[in-house]
Amino acid sequence: MAAGCVRDCLQNTQGWRGCQDWSVRDNLQDGVLRLRPSPYDQVQDRGWRHLLAGVAQQQGDSCDAEEAPMRPRALDLFCGAGGAAMGLYCAGFDVTGIDIKRQPRYPFRFIQGDALKPPVRLEDFDLIWASPPCQAYSRATAWTGDRSSHPDLIGAVQAMLHGSHYVIENVQEARRLLRNPSMICGSMVGLPVRRHRYFETSFEMPLLGHPCFHRRTDLSHDHGSKQTEAQYRDGMKCDWMTVHEAREAIPPAYAEHIGRYALMALEAPTP
């Protein structure tokens, strides 16, 4: 990547504060953000140009897709409905998602395929984000089923991403399998939700300046929670998802925070 390219991306990015001012749902047409055909086969291509256009339109500006700045590329493995993808977009990335299941509400370029055998070249991407299924570790699985019936994929993902700039995300119960993980909770990034997630990164990511602080009014997904699932989803800022999709989603603010440190790492000179 050319020197200064990442800095230019940062300067031309709205960031999470800007993204909060508009709803992805407002920019969907029949549930799809449409874009020109992708070079990949079996792609639902709904990239960031339309999202930029939506933001600019609300601000009273014009936005020419061809004049939009070139962004570093992020690959979103096990992407689900796109919570992490939206945060990476807000941080400054052009995002492509891969998931074994069709994701009709994924807001960016999407390829249906096996995330452990992605039909793309990993070296073509500046950052790889992976959120392998958490059911093998999650307390929710223990409440409703058998953890041992779900695959443990963290080790396979770590081996696949060795040598890349990457982020691996999972639930609290999987932190012992992650290398030097960092934790983010909604209360640490200004969201009214209790949702602890752990992140292994290939780059240095300083701790947030303030600790996790749960308030009585925070929304939670534990048994006995007082709010509806729709309220919890909206508190995560994932309003384009169904409540079922939001159960497994990363709040975009988490990925936006991590994505900014990833951009700094990409811009740093190679030793």
C-alpha positions in Angstrom: 0.0 0.0 0.0 1.4 3.4 -1.0 2.7 5.7 1.8 -0.1 8.0 3.1 -2.9 5.9 1.5 -4.3 4.8 4.9 -4.0 8.3 6.3 -6.1 9.6 3.3 -8.7 6.9 4.0 -9.0 8.0 7.6 -9.4 11.7 6.6 -12.2 10.8 4.2 -14.1 8.5 6.6 -17.2 9.5 8.5 -16.4 7.3 11.5 -18.8 5.7 13.9 -20.3 9.1 15.1 -21.2 9.9 11.5 -22.6 6.4 10.8 -24.9 6.6 13.8 -26.7 9.6 12.2 -28.3 7.4 9.5 -29.9 4.0 9.4 -28.8 1.3 7.1 -32.4 0.3 6.8 -33.1 3.7 5.2 -30.7 2.9 2.4 -32.0 -0.5 1.5 -34.2 -1.1 -1.5 -36.1 -4.4 -1.2 -33.6 -5.5 1.4 -30.6 -5.0 -0.9 -28.0 -2.2 -1.4 -27.3 -2.6 -5.1 -23.9 -2.1 -6.8 -22.3 -3.0 -10.1 -21.6 -6.8 -10.6 -18.6 -8.1 -8.7 -15.7 -10.0 -10.4 -16.5 -12.9 -8.0 -19.1 -15.6 -8.8 -22.2 -16.0 -6.7 -21.7 -12.5 -5.2 -24.3 -10.2 -3.6 -22.5 -7.0 -4.3 -23.7 -4.1 -2.1 -20.6 -2.2 -1.4 -19.6 1.0 0.4 -20.2 3.4 -2.5 -23.9 3.3 -1.9 -23.4 3.8 1.8 -21.2 6.8 1.1 -23.9 8.2 -1.3 -26.5 7.8 1.4 -24.5 9.7 3.9 -23.6 12.5 1.5 -27.2 12.8 0.3 -28.4 13.3 3.9 -25.7 16.0 4.3 -26.9 17.8 1.1 -23.7 16.9 -0.8 -23.2 15.0 -4.0 -21.1 11.8 -4.0 -19.6 10.4 -7.2 -18.9 6.7 -6.7 -15.9 6.9 -9.0 -14.4 9.8 -7.1 -14.6 8.0 -3.7 -11.2 7.4 -2.2 -9.6 4.0 -2.5 -10.0 2.1 0.8 -7.9 -0.7 2.2 -9.6 -4.0 1.8 -11.0 -6.1 4.6 -12.1 -9.7 4.4 -14.9 -10.6 6.9 -14.9 -14.4 7.5 -17.9 -16.0 9.1 -19.6 -12.7 8.4 -23.2 -13.3 9.5 -25.4 -10.3 8.9 -22.5 -7.8 9.0 -22.1 -6.2 12.4 -18.3 -6.3 12.3 -18.4 -5.3 8.6 -20.3 -2.1 9.3 -17.7 -1.1 12.0 -14.8 -1.8 9.6 -16.6 0.3 7.0 -16.9 3.1 9.4 -13.2 2.8 10.3 -12.3 3.2 6.6 -12.3 -0.3 5.0 -13.8 -1.7 1.8 -15.4 -4.9 3.1 -16.1 -8.3 1.5 -17.9 -10.9 3.6 -17.9 -14.7 3.3 -20.3 -17.1 5.1 -21.4 -20.6 4.5 -25.0 -19.4 4.7 -26.7 -16.9 2.5 -26.9 -13.5 4.2 -29.6 -11.5 2.5 -29.1 -8.5 4.8 -25.3 -8.3 4.6 -24.8 -4.6 3.7 -21.6 -5.0 1.6 -20.1 -7.3 -1.0 -20.9 -10.9 -0.1 -19.7 -14.3 -1.2 -21.4 -17.5 -0.1 -18.8 -20.1 0.7 -16.7 -21.9 3.3 -14.8 -19.4 5.4 -12.2 -22.0 6.2 -11.6 -22.5 2.5 -12.3 -19.0 1.2 -12.7 -18.7 -2.6 -10.4 -15.6 -2.6 -6.7 -15.0 -2.1 -6.0 -13.9 1.5 -3.0 -11.9 0.4 -5.3 -9.7 -1.7 -6.7 -8.2 1.5 -5.1 -5.7 3.9 -7.0 -7.0 7.0 -8.8 -10.3 7.7 -11.5 -10.4 10.4 -12.7 -13.8 11.5 -15.6 -14.6 13.9 -15.8 -18.4 14.0 -19.0 -19.8 15.4 -19.1 -19.5 19.2 -21.5 -22.3 20.0 -18.7 -24.6 21.1 -17.8 -22.2 23.9 -20.9 -20.2 24.6 -22.9 -20.3 27.9 -26.1 -20.0 25.8 -25.3 -23.3 24.2 -24.8 -24.9 27.6 -28.2 -23.6 28.6 -30.0 -25.0 25.6 -27.9 -27.8 24.2 -24.6 -29.6 24.1 -21.3 -27.7 23.4 -19.5 -30.8 22.3 -21.8 -31.1 19.3 -20.4 -27.9 17.8 -17.0 -27.7 16.1 -14.0 -25.9 17.7 -12.7 -23.7 14.9 -10.4 -21.2 16.6 -7.2 -23.3 16.2 -7.9 -23.8 12.5 -8.5 -20.1 12.0 -5.3 -19.1 13.8 -3.3 -21.5 11.6 -5.0 -20.2 8.4 -4.4 -16.5 9.2 -0.8 -16.9 10.4 1.3 -14.2 8.7 -1.7 -11.9 7.9 -3.0 -8.8 9.5 -5.9 -10.2 11.3 -8.5 -10.1 14.1 -10.1 -13.2 15.6 -13.2 -12.6 17.7 -15.1 -14.8 20.1 -17.1 -15.0 23.3 -15.8 -14.8 26.9 -15.6 -18.5 27.4 -13.2 -18.9 24.4 -10.7 -16.3 25.7 -8.3 -19.1 26.9 -7.9 -20.2 23.3 -7.1 -16.7 22.0 -3.6 -15.3 22.2 -3.3 -12.2 24.4 -6.9 -11.2 23.8 -8.4 -7.8 24.5 -12.0 -7.4 25.8 -14.6 -4.9 24.7 -18.0 -4.3 26.3 -20.7 -2.0 25.2 -20.3 0.3 28.1 -16.6 0.9 27.0 -17.7 2.3 23.6 -20.8 4.3 24.6 -23.4 1.6 23.9 -26.2 0.8 26.4 -25.5 -3.0 26.2 -23.7 -5.6 28.2 -21.9 -7.7 25.6 -18.4 -8.9 26.4 -16.4 -10.0 23.3 -12.7 -11.0 23.2 -10.3 -10.2 20.3 -7.0 -11.6 19.3 -5.1 -9.2 16.9 -1.9 -9.5 14.9 -1.2 -5.8 15.8 -0.9 -3.9 19.0 -4.2 -2.6 20.3 -4.0 -0.5 23.5 -6.7 -1.0 26.1 -9.6 1.4 26.1 -9.1 4.3 28.4 -11.9 3.4 30.8 -13.0 0.0 32.1 -16.2 -1.9 31.6 -18.9 -0.3 33.7 -22.4 -1.9 33.8 -25.3 0.3 34.5 -28.7 -0.9 35.8 -30.3 0.5 32.7 -28.0 -1.4 30.3 -29.6 -4.0 28.0 -28.4 -7.6 28.3 -29.1 -10.9 26.5 -28.8 -13.0 29.7 -31.7 -15.0 31.1 -34.0 -12.7 33.0 -33.3 -9.7 30.8 -36.0 -7.0 31.0 -35.9 -5.7 27.4 -37.2 -7.3 24.1 -34.7 -8.7 21.6 -35.5 -5.9 19.2 -34.5 -3.3 21.9 -31.3 -5.2 22.4 -30.6 -5.3 18.7 -31.2 -1.6 18.3 -29.0 -0.9 21.3 -26.2 -2.6 19.5 -26.9 -0.3 16.5 -27.7 -3.3 14.3 -31.1 -2.1 13.1 -30.9 -3.7 9.6 -30.7 -7.3 11.1 -33.4 -9.6 12.4 -33.3 -10.3 16.1 -32.0 -13.8 15.4 -29.1 -12.4 13.3 -28.3 -9.9 16.0 -27.9 -12.6 18.6 -24.6 -13.6 17.0 -23.6 -10.2 15.8 -20.7 -7.9 16.8 -21.8 -4.3 17.6 -20.3 -2.2 14.8 -18.7 0.2 17.4 -16.4 -2.7 18.6 -15.1 -3.3 15.1 -14.8 0.4 14.3 -12.5 0.8 17.3 -10.4 -2.1 16.4 -10.4 -1.2 12.7 -8.8 2.2 13.5 -5.9 0.5 15.2 -5.6 -1.9 12.2 -5.3 1.1 9.9 -2.5 2.5 12.1 -0.7 -0.8 11.9 -1.0 -0.9 8.1 0.4 2.6 7.8 3.3 1.9 10.1 6.7 1.5 8.3 7.9 -2.1 7.9 10.9 -2.7 10.2 
